[in-house]
Amino acid sequence: MTTGTIHGVGLGPGAQDLMSVRADRLVRGARHIAFFRKAGRAGHARRIVDGMLHPDATEFAMEYPVTTEIPVDDPRYNERLGAFYADCAHHLRALAHRGEDVVVLCEGDPFFYGSFMHLHSRLSGDVRVAVVPGITGMSGAWTASGSPITWGDDVLTVLTATLPERDLARRIADTDALVVMKIGRHLPKLRRAVAAAGRVADAWLIEHAAMPQQRVTRLAEADAVAPYFAILLIYGQGRRP
């Protein structure tokens, strides 16, 4: 029997009309759909494709065993997530060995801070794995803001707000243009780091880019709590004609 293919399909920043033609075709034609979600939630990737799935599609919801309940430096965090990804990969591998193709829904781009990468590393070399790139959340954010993120020779740095405050401040001070992702409950720490780097006046917070509830505000005027889908931007001011 010919083995099936596991497709990691990038859905883009959150709007169906920002998906690629290939992604749209695969999602609409899939008989097996897999997606990550927090327990008790519908899952953002699943919401993006609402109304697109084939009526006979079988859905496989992969529910994280832990998100923010345990610190990332606690050994139990990696142990639980490692076992979770292994179980998910086992399920997808079994489908592929039966000759079934599976579409794994991925927010943004599958190879950019995405959970699919943990499946890819476990499945590659065993079954066929194909990746469909998607528009990243950060691209959706600077487009939503209406300003270019880099000019000329600007250096762009991408950080996650999960880094220690001192590291954030150092890197923020040392770059021309900046993207900070995974903000959420780390917003107070990020504010302090931006202030320590002397760049509060330049910082913008983009919430829910490319979604109906999209919001663009200066960091200094933003709410005290940021949603999961929030990205901080500092625009480069480099060389231009």
C-alpha positions in Angstrom: 0.0 0.0 0.0 1.2 3.5 -0.8 1.7 5.6 2.3 -0.2 8.9 2.7 1.3 12.3 3.2 1.1 14.5 6.3 0.6 18.1 5.1 1.6 20.9 7.5 -0.6 23.7 6.0 0.1 27.3 6.9 -3.2 29.3 7.2 -1.7 32.7 7.5 -2.5 35.3 10.2 -6.2 34.7 10.6 -8.3 35.4 7.5 -9.4 32.8 5.0 -8.7 35.2 2.1 -5.0 35.4 3.1 -4.5 31.7 2.7 -2.6 30.5 -0.3 -4.3 28.8 -3.2 -2.5 25.5 -2.3 -3.6 25.8 1.3 -7.2 26.4 0.3 -7.2 23.4 -2.0 -5.7 21.0 0.5 -8.0 22.1 3.3 -11.2 21.9 1.3 -10.3 18.5 -0.1 -8.9 16.8 3.0 -10.6 13.8 4.5 -8.5 13.9 7.6 -7.9 17.3 9.4 -5.7 17.7 12.5 -5.3 20.8 14.6 -3.9 22.0 17.9 -6.0 23.6 20.6 -6.1 24.3 24.3 -8.4 22.0 26.2 -11.9 23.4 26.3 -11.3 25.7 23.4 -12.4 25.5 19.7 -8.8 26.1 18.5 -7.8 29.2 16.5 -6.6 27.3 13.5 -9.9 25.4 13.4 -11.9 28.6 13.5 -10.0 30.0 10.6 -11.2 27.2 8.3 -14.8 27.3 9.5 -17.2 26.5 6.6 -14.3 25.2 4.4 -14.1 21.5 5.4 -15.4 18.6 3.4 -18.6 17.2 4.9 -16.9 13.8 5.2 -13.8 15.1 6.9 -12.7 13.4 10.1 -11.3 15.9 12.6 -8.5 15.1 15.1 -8.1 17.7 17.8 -4.7 17.7 19.5 -5.2 19.2 22.9 -2.2 20.5 24.8 -1.7 18.9 28.2 -0.1 22.1 29.5 0.2 25.7 28.4 1.0 28.2 31.1 0.2 26.0 34.1 3.8 25.0 34.6 6.9 27.2 34.0 8.8 26.3 30.8 12.0 25.6 32.8 10.2 23.0 35.0 11.3 19.5 33.7 7.7 18.4 33.8 6.9 20.9 31.1 9.1 19.3 28.4 8.2 15.8 29.7 4.5 16.3 29.2 4.8 18.1 25.9 7.2 15.6 24.6 4.9 12.7 25.4 2.0 14.7 23.9 3.8 15.3 20.6 4.9 11.7 20.4 1.3 10.5 20.8 0.0 12.9 18.1 2.8 11.8 15.8 1.9 8.2 16.4 -1.7 8.8 15.4 -0.8 10.7 12.3 1.8 8.1 11.3 -0.7 5.3 11.6 -3.1 7.2 9.3 -0.3 7.7 6.7 0.7 4.0 6.9 -2.9 3.2 6.0 -2.5 5.3 2.9 -4.4 8.3 4.2 -3.4 11.9 3.6 -3.7 14.2 6.6 -3.9 18.0 6.7 -2.5 19.6 9.9 -3.8 23.1 10.3 -1.1 25.6 11.3 -1.6 29.2 12.3 0.8 31.5 10.4 3.7 29.6 8.9 4.3 26.0 10.0 8.1 26.5 10.3 7.9 29.8 12.3 7.4 29.2 16.1 4.7 26.6 15.3 3.7 23.4 17.1 3.8 21.5 13.8 7.6 21.6 13.9 7.5 19.1 16.8 5.5 16.7 14.6 7.7 17.3 11.6 10.8 16.3 13.5 9.2 13.1 14.7 7.6 12.1 11.4 10.2 13.1 8.8 12.1 10.1 7.4 9.3 7.8 8.4 6.4 9.0 6.3 6.0 11.7 3.6 5.7 15.2 5.1 5.0 18.2 3.0 4.8 21.8 4.2 2.7 24.7 2.8 4.1 28.0 3.8 1.8 30.7 5.1 1.9 34.5 5.8 3.4 34.9 9.2 1.6 36.7 12.0 4.3 39.3 12.2 3.8 40.1 8.5 0.1 40.4 9.1 0.9 42.7 12.0 3.1 45.2 10.2 0.7 45.2 7.3 -2.2 46.0 9.7 -0.2 48.9 11.1 0.2 50.5 7.6 3.9 51.0 8.0 7.0 49.2 6.5 9.0 47.3 9.1 12.4 47.8 7.5 14.2 50.2 5.2 17.5 50.0 3.4 20.1 48.2 5.6 17.9 47.9 8.7 18.5 44.9 10.9 15.3 43.1 12.0 15.3 41.2 15.2 12.5 38.8 16.2 12.1 38.0 19.9 9.6 36.1 22.1 8.4 37.9 25.2 9.2 34.7 27.2 12.9 35.7 27.3 14.3 37.1 30.6 13.7 40.8 31.0 17.4 41.7 30.8 17.9 39.8 27.6 14.9 41.5 26.1 16.1 44.9 27.0 19.6 44.2 25.6 18.3 42.9 22.3 15.7 45.7 21.9 18.4 48.3 22.4 20.7 46.6 19.9 18.5 46.5 16.8 17.0 48.8 14.1 13.6 47.1 13.7 11.9 44.7 16.1 9.1 42.1 16.3 8.2 40.6 19.7 5.8 37.6 19.7 4.2 35.4 22.4 3.4 38.4 24.6 0.2 37.6 26.5 0.9 37.6 30.3 4.4 38.8 29.6 3.3 42.3 28.7 4.4 44.0 32.0 7.9 42.5 31.7 8.1 43.6 28.0 7.0 47.1 28.8 9.8 47.4 31.4 12.3 46.0 28.9 11.3 48.5 26.1 11.5 51.3 28.7 15.0 50.1 29.8 16.1 50.2 26.1 14.7 53.7 25.7 12.3 52.9 22.9 8.8 53.3 24.4 8.0 56.1 22.0 8.8 53.9 19.0 6.8 50.8 20.1 3.4 49.7 18.8 1.2 46.9 19.9 -0.8 45.0 17.2 -3.6 42.8 18.5 -5.5 40.3 16.4 -3.9 41.3 13.1 -6.0 40.5 10.0 -8.9 39.5 12.2 -12.2 41.3 12.7 -11.1 42.5 16.2 -7.8 43.9 14.9 -6.4 46.8 17.0 -3.3 48.9 16.5 -2.1 51.1 19.5 1.0 52.7 20.8 2.5 50.5 23.5 2.3 53.5 25.9 -1.5 53.6 25.4 -2.2 49.9 25.3 -4.2 48.0 27.9 -2.4 46.4 30.8 -3.1 42.9 29.5 -2.4 41.7 26.0 -4.3 38.9 24.2 -2.4 35.8 23.0 -2.5 37.2 19.4 -0.6 40.4 20.1 2.7 41.4 18.5 4.9 44.4 19.4 6.6 46.3 16.6 9.4 48.9 16.4 9.9 50.2 12.8 13.3 50.6 11.3 14.2 54.0 10.0 17.1 53.0 7.7 18.5 54.2 4.4 16.0 55.2 1.7 16.3 57.2 -1.6 
